[in-house]
Amino acid sequence: MSRVLEERYGRRERSPAARRVLIAALAVFVAAVVAWAVWAASDFGREQQIRADVVRFTARGDAQAEVDVRVSFDSAVPDDADGVCTVKAFNEQGTIVGRRDITVGPASSGEVRTRVVLPTSERAASAAVPACAVAPS
């Protein structure tokens, strides 16, 4: 099939300059892919250095919720740094009914467990810790 096309339309020769441009563009593309792979595999892409999980949740009537939280610090966090985590309580419909920012740490402990009592505007059905960050010094 390609021979028929060559006979009909002729063969197009690429100039050496066009070939160099093609090779240079391919090299830039490969370098960009390799750089992205190195970045994705390294610590540069990490956003959250502090993780928190709800260990236990208890609704204490319509006005309070008790939440036990486990906070883990990554090794990238300085040993003397504290963390600030936001603890939220939700009602049955998923609306936030209580919120409190807590300070935990220091990071040298590696992992911290704490109990938080949240005042709520109505009976809470669940709790979560959606965000933690290194506390400003």
C-alpha positions in Angstrom: 0.0 0.0 0.0 2.8 2.5 0.9 4.5 1.7 -2.5 1.3 2.6 -4.3 1.1 5.9 -2.4 4.8 6.6 -3.1 4.2 6.0 -6.8 1.1 8.2 -6.9 2.4 11.1 -4.7 6.1 10.7 -4.6 8.3 10.2 -1.7 8.9 13.1 0.7 12.4 13.4 2.1 12.8 15.0 5.5 15.5 17.6 5.8 18.2 17.1 8.5 17.0 20.3 10.2 13.5 18.9 10.6 14.9 15.6 11.9 16.9 17.5 14.6 13.9 19.5 15.6 11.9 16.3 16.0 14.6 14.7 18.1 15.0 17.8 20.3 11.2 18.0 20.9 11.1 14.3 21.8 14.0 14.7 24.2 12.3 17.7 25.9 9.1 15.6 26.2 10.9 12.6 27.7 12.8 14.9 30.2 9.5 16.5 31.3 8.0 13.0 31.9 11.0 11.9 33.9 11.0 15.1 35.9 7.3 14.7 36.7 7.9 11.0 37.8 10.7 12.1 40.1 8.6 14.8 41.6 5.6 12.5 42.1 7.7 9.9 43.9 9.4 12.4 46.2 8.4 14.3 49.2 7.8 17.5 47.2 4.3 16.4 46.3 3.3 15.7 49.9 0.7 18.1 51.2 -0.4 16.7 54.5 2.3 16.2 57.1 -0.1 15.6 59.9 -2.9 13.0 59.8 -5.8 12.5 62.2 -8.4 9.8 62.7 -11.5 9.7 64.8 -11.0 6.7 67.2 -14.3 7.0 69.1 -17.3 9.2 68.9 -20.0 9.6 71.5 -23.0 12.0 71.4 -23.6 13.4 74.9 -27.2 14.6 74.5 -28.3 17.3 72.2 -25.7 19.8 73.2 -22.3 18.0 73.3 -20.3 15.4 71.4 -17.2 13.6 72.7 -14.5 12.7 70.1 -11.3 10.7 70.7 -8.8 11.7 68.1 -5.4 10.0 67.1 -3.0 12.4 65.5 0.2 11.2 63.7 3.1 13.4 62.7 5.2 12.7 59.6 9.0 12.7 60.0 9.2 15.9 58.0 7.5 17.9 60.8 10.1 19.5 63.1 10.2 17.8 66.6 9.3 20.9 68.5 6.3 21.7 66.2 2.7 21.4 67.3 -0.3 20.7 65.0 -3.7 22.3 64.7 -6.6 20.1 63.7 -10.2 20.9 63.0 -12.7 18.5 64.6 -16.3 18.7 63.2 -19.5 17.0 64.4 -22.3 16.3 61.9 -26.0 15.6 62.3 -27.9 12.8 60.6 -28.3 14.9 57.4 -24.5 15.7 57.3 -24.8 19.3 58.4 -22.1 20.6 60.7 -23.5 21.0 64.2 -20.2 21.5 66.1 -16.6 22.6 65.3 -13.5 23.1 67.2 -9.8 23.7 66.4 -7.4 21.8 68.7 -3.7 22.1 69.2 -1.8 18.8 69.5 1.8 17.9 69.9 4.7 18.2 70.0 5.6 16.3 66.9 8.5 14.5 68.7 6.0 12.2 70.3 5.1 10.8 66.8 1.5 10.1 67.7 -0.9 11.9 70.1 -4.3 10.8 71.4 -6.6 13.4 72.7 -10.3 13.7 73.7 -12.3 16.7 72.5 -15.6 17.8 73.8 -17.5 19.7 71.2 -20.5 21.9 72.0 -23.2 21.2 69.4 -26.2 23.0 68.2 -28.2 19.8 68.0 -27.6 16.0 68.5 -24.5 14.9 66.6 -24.5 11.6 64.7 -20.8 11.5 63.6 -17.5 13.3 63.7 -14.5 13.8 61.5 -11.1 15.5 61.4 -11.0 16.9 57.9 -7.9 19.1 58.2 -4.6 19.3 60.2 -1.6 21.5 59.7 1.6 22.5 61.4 0.8 25.2 63.9 2.4 28.6 63.1 5.3 29.3 65.4 
